[in-house]
Amino acid sequence: MNAYKLKRNTYKTLCYIFLVILFLISFLPVYLLFVNATRSTAQINAGFSLIPGTSLMENWQIVDGFGLDIPLGLRNSLVIAASSTFLTVYFSLLTAYAINVYNFKYKRFFYGFILAMNLVPMNLYLIGFFQYMHMLGMLNTLPPMIIPAIAAPGAVFFFKQYLDAALVPDLIQAARIDGTSEFGIFNKIVLPLAAPGAFTMAIFSFVGSWNAFMGPLFIIGGNTNLHTLPLIMQRLQGDAFRVDWGAIYLGMAISLAPVIVIYAIFSRYIVSGITLGSVKE
């Protein structure tokens, strides 16, 4: 018995050590980013430090000297990220619900096509999407950055697996017998039931949309009034002869801070959403 307890305690200790290592690997780069935002370029070139510097205001003055409209970038990023997140979550859950509940012709093929689309990297169709938007005259506008979020194969796959575990068919049948419309069933029953999973996908979708760079660069790069925060912060690179690393790190910290806040507020839904979706009662 003592040997078993000793073995279990050893495994537990090793698990904790492994988790601490993973935490440090994940946390240290973010911490160094915020530390370097307070250091000068000379200090950064001299080597890394875990102690914050005293050049935060100097770095901000450099950022301000570039004439960057940071509030504009925050607004554009928020509009794109919030709108695309809503479309991704709602319509992907609606699609997954339809696949889960209804039987229709070519259902297996349709779902298989969605799974196959998960294997296609974004950069592979970005040029074609750019040419298509150019033909429609929609370059340098916001809709191309928002509307395609309706079709999110990864989100559909996530919600399909989630509903397989969380959705009770008898509940749907009871609602139909009571005369509830199909959209009423989805909005009043399925959405609240899938709320933990929806919050989980919303966080991932929001972070991905907020940090997107290549897509906005191709589609809205020609209109500075629509630039997102990552596009605005890209201008801090300056030229090849003079790079203010402190200002660049500060710009990256400003761009990352809203994502960290959103993630910190809603991170508990990630655990609850994945846990609930992995166990069928």
C-alpha positions in Angstrom: 0.0 0.0 0.0 2.8 2.4 0.9 4.6 1.5 -2.4 1.4 2.3 -4.3 1.0 5.6 -2.5 4.6 6.5 -3.2 4.3 5.6 -6.8 1.1 7.7 -7.1 2.7 10.7 -5.4 5.7 10.4 -7.7 3.5 10.5 -10.8 1.6 13.4 -9.3 4.8 15.3 -8.7 6.1 14.6 -12.2 2.8 15.9 -13.6 3.0 19.1 -11.6 6.6 19.6 -12.8 5.6 19.0 -16.4 2.7 21.5 -16.0 5.0 24.1 -14.5 7.4 23.7 -17.4 4.5 24.1 -19.9 3.4 27.2 -18.0 6.8 28.8 -18.1 7.2 28.0 -21.8 3.8 29.7 -22.5 4.1 32.6 -20.1 7.8 33.6 -20.5 7.6 35.0 -24.1 4.5 37.1 -23.2 6.2 38.4 -20.1 9.4 39.2 -22.0 7.3 41.1 -24.5 5.8 43.4 -21.9 9.2 43.7 -20.2 10.9 44.8 -23.4 8.1 47.3 -24.0 9.6 49.2 -21.0 13.3 49.0 -22.1 15.3 51.0 -24.6 16.6 49.6 -27.9 20.2 49.6 -26.5 19.1 47.6 -23.5 17.2 45.1 -25.6 20.3 44.7 -27.9 22.4 44.1 -24.9 20.5 41.0 -23.9 17.2 39.9 -22.3 16.2 40.8 -18.8 13.4 39.7 -16.5 13.3 43.1 -14.8 11.2 45.8 -16.4 13.1 48.9 -17.6 12.4 52.6 -17.2 12.0 53.6 -20.9 8.2 53.1 -21.2 7.4 56.8 -21.8 10.3 57.2 -24.2 9.0 54.2 -26.2 5.5 55.7 -26.2 6.9 59.0 -27.5 8.5 57.1 -30.4 5.3 55.3 -31.1 3.4 58.6 -30.9 6.0 60.2 -33.3 5.0 57.8 -36.0 1.6 59.4 -36.1 -0.2 56.1 -35.7 -4.0 56.3 -35.1 -4.1 53.5 -32.4 -7.8 54.2 -31.4 -8.8 53.8 -35.1 -6.9 50.5 -35.3 -8.6 49.3 -32.1 -12.0 50.3 -33.4 -11.5 48.5 -36.8 -10.1 45.4 -35.1 -13.0 45.3 -32.7 -15.6 45.7 -35.4 -14.0 42.9 -37.6 -13.3 40.6 -34.7 -16.7 40.9 -33.0 -18.7 40.7 -36.2 -16.8 37.7 -37.6 -17.0 36.0 -34.2 -20.7 36.3 -34.1 -21.2 35.0 -37.6 -18.8 32.1 -37.0 -20.4 31.0 -33.8 -24.0 31.4 -34.8 -23.9 30.0 -38.4 -21.4 27.2 -37.6 -23.6 26.0 -34.7 -26.7 26.2 -37.0 -24.9 24.1 -39.6 -23.7 21.6 -37.1 -27.3 21.4 -35.6 -28.7 20.7 -39.1 -26.2 18.0 -39.8 -26.8 16.4 -36.4 -30.6 16.5 -36.4 -31.8 16.3 -40.0 -31.5 13.5 -42.5 -31.1 14.7 -46.1 -29.6 13.5 -49.3 -25.8 13.6 -49.6 -25.5 14.4 -45.9 -22.4 12.3 -45.4 -20.8 13.8 -48.5 -21.6 17.3 -47.3 -20.1 16.7 -43.9 -17.1 15.0 -45.5 -16.6 18.1 -47.7 -16.6 20.3 -44.6 -14.0 18.1 -42.9 -11.8 18.2 -46.1 -11.9 22.0 -46.1 -10.2 22.0 -42.7 -7.1 20.6 -44.4 -6.9 23.6 -46.8 -4.5 26.3 -45.4 -5.7 29.9 -45.6 -2.7 31.1 -47.6 -3.6 28.7 -50.3 -6.8 30.4 -51.3 -5.9 34.0 -50.2 -4.7 35.0 -53.7 -7.8 33.6 -55.3 -10.0 35.3 -52.7 -8.2 38.6 -53.4 -8.8 38.3 -57.2 -12.5 37.4 -56.5 -12.9 40.5 -54.3 -11.2 42.6 -57.0 -13.7 41.4 -59.6 -16.6 42.3 -57.3 -15.1 45.7 -56.5 -15.0 45.0 -52.8 -11.3 45.5 -52.1 -10.5 48.1 -49.3 -13.9 47.5 -47.7 -14.8 45.7 -44.5 -17.4 43.1 -45.7 -14.8 40.8 -47.2 -13.1 40.6 -43.8 -16.4 39.7 -42.0 -18.9 37.9 -44.3 -16.6 34.8 -45.0 -16.7 34.0 -41.3 -20.2 32.5 -42.0 -18.3 29.5 -43.5 -16.0 28.2 -40.9 -15.3 24.5 -41.4 -13.3 24.2 -38.2 -16.1 25.7 -36.1 -18.7 23.4 -37.7 -16.6 20.3 -36.9 -16.1 21.5 -33.3 -19.9 22.1 -32.8 -20.8 18.8 -34.5 -18.7 16.9 -32.0 -20.1 19.0 -29.2 -23.7 18.4 -30.1 -23.1 14.7 -30.5 -22.4 14.6 -26.8 -24.6 17.4 -25.4 -27.8 17.3 -27.5 -30.8 15.2 -26.4 -33.0 14.2 -29.3 -36.0 13.7 -27.1 -35.8 17.3 -26.1 -36.0 18.4 -29.7 -39.0 16.1 -30.3 -40.8 17.4 -27.3 -40.4 21.0 -28.5 -41.7 20.1 -31.9 -44.8 18.4 -30.4 -45.4 21.7 -28.4 -45.5 23.5 -31.7 -42.1 25.3 -31.5 -40.7 26.3 -34.9 -37.4 24.9 -36.0 -35.6 28.3 -35.6 -37.3 28.6 -32.2 -35.9 25.3 -31.2 -32.5 26.4 -32.2 -32.6 29.8 -30.6 -34.4 28.9 -27.4 -33.1 25.4 -26.8 -29.9 24.6 -28.7 -28.1 27.9 -28.2 -28.5 27.9 -24.4 -27.6 24.2 -24.3 -24.5 24.8 -26.3 -23.5 28.0 -24.6 -20.2 26.7 -23.0 -19.1 25.4 -26.4 -20.2 28.6 -28.1 -18.2 30.7 -25.6 -15.1 28.5 -26.2 -15.3 28.8 -30.0 -16.0 32.6 -29.7 -12.8 33.1 -27.8 -10.8 31.1 -30.4 -12.5 32.9 -33.2 -12.1 36.4 -31.7 -8.4 35.9 -31.0 -7.7 34.5 -34.5 -9.6 37.4 -36.1 -7.9 40.0 -33.9 -4.4 38.7 -34.7 -5.0 38.2 -38.4 -2.4 40.0 -40.6 -2.1 38.5 -44.0 -5.8 38.6 -44.8 -6.3 42.3 -43.8 -3.0 43.2 -45.6 -4.3 41.8 -48.9 -7.9 43.0 -48.7 -7.9 46.3 -46.9 -4.1 47.2 -47.0 -4.8 50.0 -49.5 -7.2 51.9 -47.3 -5.4 53.2 -44.2 -8.7 54.2 -42.6 -9.7 50.6 -42.3 -6.3 49.3 -41.0 -6.6 46.9 -38.1 -4.2 47.2 -35.1 -1.7 44.6 -36.4 -1.5 46.5 -39.7 -1.0 49.8 -37.9 1.7 48.4 -35.6 3.5 47.0 -38.6 4.5 50.6 -39.6 6.7 50.7 -36.5 9.4 48.7 -38.2 10.7 51.9 -39.8 13.6 51.3 -42.3 16.6 48.9 -42.4 19.0 51.5 -41.0 17.1 52.4 -37.8 14.8 50.1 -35.8 13.4 51.1 -32.4 12.9 47.8 -30.8 11.5 49.3 -27.6 8.8 51.0 -29.6 8.1 47.8 -31.6 7.7 45.8 -28.4 5.4 48.4 -27.0 3.3 48.4 -30.1 3.1 44.6 -29.9 2.1 44.8 -26.2 -0.7 47.3 -27.1 -2.0 45.0 -29.8 -1.8 41.9 -27.5 -3.3 43.5 -24.4 -7.0 43.4 -25.5 -6.7 39.7 -26.4 -5.2 38.9 -23.0 -8.1 40.7 -21.3 -10.7 38.9 -23.3 -9.0 35.6 -22.8 -8.7 36.2 -19.0 -12.4 37.0 -18.7 -13.8 34.1 -20.6 -11.0 31.5 -20.2 -13.1 29.5 -17.7 -15.6 28.8 -20.5 -12.9 26.9 -22.4 -12.5 24.3 -19.7 -16.2 24.0 -19.1 -17.0 23.9 -22.8 -14.5 21.2 -23.7 -15.3 19.1 -20.6 -19.1 19.2 -21.2 -18.7 18.4 -24.8 -16.4 15.4 -24.1 -18.8 13.5 -21.9 -22.2 12.2 -23.0 -24.7 11.8 -20.2 
